[in-house]
């Protein structure tokens, strides 16, 4: 059951991050969920290490979205097609 919740949270956070990052990132619903889960882990664990994420639920969501934005941005840089102009 925890994995289903993890996937749903990842999908929501990934969709928010894809909305916030300009440009076309590509990828489907599964890629969005995976990017969201990776970003959520990155943001939450990074925020805890820096001491800015506490047990309060609001800070976890903010850190998750910020981490997902970073992951989606890096993903878009990696998968960007080179323009032969």
Secondary structure, 3 states (H helix, E strand, C coil): CHHHHHHHHHHHHHHHHHHHCCCCCCCCHHHHHHHHHHHHHHHHHHHHHHCCCCCCHHHHHHHHHHHHHHHHHHHHHHHCCCCCC
